[in-house]
Structures are given as structure tokens and as C-alpha cells.
Amino acid sequence: MSNALFLSRILLRGFEMRNKLVLNKHASKLLEGHLDKIEADPAFREMMRNSARDIREGRVTSHEQVMRMSQALGRRKPKKHR
């Protein structure tokens, strides 16, 4: 590979990375604004309190259990419609 081609690839990669960084910064600023609005919603806050209470009181299903249930449903034979 020529030095010019190698250098151009390095410069292009750097340009792509800077663009991604700028996009990520812009997206995170937009997201922060939306999150502030969502978190200020009384219904959302109540839902989060209820979720935290359910977790503390053990009223949740583990991911592993949900995966086992899903796999079991997938193994069932479909019913034939008449």
C-alpha cells in the first residue's frame, strides 16, 4: 500500500470518528431534554415508584425464567384450525 493511500485512509477514519463524536454529542443533548420531560411526568414517576416497590418485594420474573417460558412456548405444536 502506498504511503499516500495509507495516509488518506487514516485521515478518512479520523474524519469519520469526529463525525460520530459530533453526532453522539448532539443526540445526547436531545435525549437529555426528552428525559427531563419524561422524568417530570407524574404518571412516569408513579410507575417508577411502583416498579421499585415490586422489585423490593420480589414481584418480578427473572430474565432466565422468561427465556425458559419463551422457549417452552416455541416448542409447542401449533393448533390446527378447522
ZADO-1210 file (C-alpha; in nm, 4 decimals, padded with zeros to 6 digits):
<atoms>
<atom x="00.0000" y="00.0000" z="00.0000" code="MET" pos="1"/>
<atom x="00.1372" y="00.3412" z="-00.0896" code="SER" pos="2"/>
<atom x="00.2065" y="00.5992" z="00.1779" code="ASN" pos="3"/>
<atom x="-00.0496" y="00.8351" z="00.0243" code="ALA" pos="4"/>
<atom x="-00.3223" y="00.5718" z="00.0313" code="LEU" pos="5"/>
<atom x="-00.2347" y="00.4758" z="00.3884" code="PHE" pos="6"/>
<atom x="-00.2392" y="00.8401" z="00.4981" code="LEU" pos="7"/>
<atom x="-00.5693" y="00.9065" z="00.3215" code="SER" pos="8"/>
<atom x="-00.7273" y="00.6065" z="00.4974" code="ARG" pos="9"/>
<atom x="-00.6048" y="00.7312" z="00.8352" code="ILE" pos="10"/>
<atom x="-00.7400" y="01.0810" z="00.7640" code="LEU" pos="11"/>
<atom x="-01.0742" y="00.9420" z="00.6460" code="LEU" pos="12"/>
<atom x="-01.1042" y="00.7250" z="00.9565" code="ARG" pos="13"/>
<atom x="-01.0293" y="01.0265" z="01.1762" code="GLY" pos="14"/>
<atom x="-01.2931" y="01.2292" z="00.9939" code="PHE" pos="15"/>
<atom x="-01.5498" y="00.9506" z="01.0414" code="GLU" pos="16"/>
<atom x="-01.4702" y="00.9303" z="01.4134" code="MET" pos="17"/>
<atom x="-01.5075" y="01.3068" z="01.4571" code="ARG" pos="18"/>
<atom x="-01.8430" y="01.2958" z="01.2791" code="ASN" pos="19"/>
<atom x="-01.9600" y="01.0157" z="01.5071" code="LYS" pos="20"/>
<atom x="-01.8471" y="01.2127" z="01.8104" code="LEU" pos="21"/>
<atom x="-02.0362" y="01.5221" z="01.6952" code="VAL" pos="22"/>
<atom x="-02.3475" y="01.3129" z="01.6256" code="LEU" pos="23"/>
<atom x="-02.3243" y="01.1434" z="01.9645" code="ASN" pos="24"/>
<atom x="-02.2898" y="01.4760" z="02.1436" code="LYS" pos="25"/>
<atom x="-02.5890" y="01.6180" z="01.9560" code="HIS" pos="26"/>
<atom x="-02.8005" y="01.3078" z="02.0214" code="ALA" pos="27"/>
<atom x="-02.7151" y="01.3048" z="02.3917" code="SER" pos="28"/>
<atom x="-02.8170" y="01.6708" z="02.4264" code="LYS" pos="29"/>
<atom x="-03.1506" y="01.5974" z="02.2568" code="LEU" pos="30"/>
<atom x="-03.2015" y="01.2909" z="02.4727" code="LEU" pos="31"/>
<atom x="-03.1291" y="01.4828" z="02.7926" code="GLU" pos="32"/>
<atom x="-03.4063" y="01.7281" z="02.7081" code="GLY" pos="33"/>
<atom x="-03.6534" y="01.4492" z="02.6446" code="HIS" pos="34"/>
<atom x="-03.5516" y="01.2629" z="02.9596" code="LEU" pos="35"/>
<atom x="-03.6110" y="01.5740" z="03.1697" code="ASP" pos="36"/>
<atom x="-03.9636" y="01.5997" z="03.0302" code="LYS" pos="37"/>
<atom x="-04.0336" y="01.2299" z="03.0832" code="ILE" pos="38"/>
<atom x="-03.8972" y="01.2257" z="03.4375" code="GLU" pos="39"/>
<atom x="-04.1060" y="01.5297" z="03.5293" code="ALA" pos="40"/>
<atom x="-04.4294" y="01.3490" z="03.4296" code="ASP" pos="41"/>
<atom x="-04.6224" y="01.2469" z="03.7470" code="PRO" pos="42"/>
<atom x="-04.7525" y="00.9281" z="03.5814" code="ALA" pos="43"/>
<atom x="-04.3970" y="00.8221" z="03.4950" code="PHE" pos="44"/>
<atom x="-04.2773" y="00.8936" z="03.8478" code="ARG" pos="45"/>
<atom x="-04.5628" y="00.6855" z="03.9929" code="GLU" pos="46"/>
<atom x="-04.4820" y="00.3986" z="03.7545" code="MET" pos="47"/>
<atom x="-04.1164" y="00.4083" z="03.8638" code="MET" pos="48"/>
<atom x="-04.2172" y="00.4054" z="04.2336" code="ARG" pos="49"/>
<atom x="-04.4423" y="00.1048" z="04.1705" code="ASN" pos="50"/>
<atom x="-04.1653" y="-00.0737" z="03.9792" code="SER" pos="51"/>
<atom x="-03.9150" y="-00.0129" z="04.2594" code="ALA" pos="52"/>
<atom x="-04.1655" y="-00.1426" z="04.5152" code="ARG" pos="53"/>
<atom x="-04.2315" y="-00.4561" z="04.3068" code="ASP" pos="54"/>
<atom x="-03.8573" y="-00.5227" z="04.2809" code="ILE" pos="55"/>
<atom x="-03.8059" y="-00.4783" z="04.6563" code="ARG" pos="56"/>
<atom x="-04.0979" y="-00.7101" z="04.7332" code="GLU" pos="57"/>
<atom x="-03.9812" y="-00.9764" z="04.4883" code="GLY" pos="58"/>
<atom x="-04.2739" y="-00.9500" z="04.2484" code="ARG" pos="59"/>
<atom x="-04.0593" y="-00.9748" z="03.9394" code="VAL" pos="60"/>
<atom x="-03.9718" y="-01.2541" z="03.6971" code="THR" pos="61"/>
<atom x="-03.6039" y="-01.3143" z="03.6239" code="SER" pos="62"/>
<atom x="-03.4752" y="-01.2883" z="03.2696" code="HIS" pos="63"/>
<atom x="-03.3706" y="-01.6539" z="03.2787" code="GLU" pos="64"/>
<atom x="-03.7225" y="-01.7620" z="03.3770" code="GLN" pos="65"/>
<atom x="-03.8791" y="-01.5539" z="03.0999" code="VAL" pos="66"/>
<atom x="-03.6382" y="-01.7075" z="02.8472" code="MET" pos="67"/>
<atom x="-03.7295" y="-02.0610" z="02.9624" code="ARG" pos="68"/>
<atom x="-04.1010" y="-01.9790" z="02.9330" code="MET" pos="69"/>
<atom x="-04.0491" y="-01.8335" z="02.5850" code="SER" pos="70"/>
<atom x="-03.8539" y="-02.1365" z="02.4680" code="GLN" pos="71"/>
<atom x="-04.1205" y="-02.3698" z="02.6053" code="ALA" pos="72"/>
<atom x="-04.3882" y="-02.1811" z="02.4116" code="LEU" pos="73"/>
<atom x="-04.1795" y="-02.2067" z="02.0961" code="GLY" pos="74"/>
<atom x="-04.1537" y="-02.5845" z="02.1296" code="ARG" pos="75"/>
<atom x="-04.5312" y="-02.6325" z="02.1472" code="ARG" pos="76"/>
<atom x="-04.7001" y="-02.7618" z="01.8364" code="LYS" pos="77"/>
<atom x="-04.9301" y="-02.5054" z="01.6777" code="PRO" pos="78"/>
<atom x="-05.3013" y="-02.5814" z="01.6964" code="LYS" pos="79"/>
<atom x="-05.4665" y="-02.6759" z="01.3697" code="LYS" pos="80"/>
<atom x="-05.7616" y="-02.4590" z="01.2754" code="HIS" pos="81"/>
<atom x="-06.0671" y="-02.6407" z="01.1406" code="ARG" pos="82"/>
</atoms>
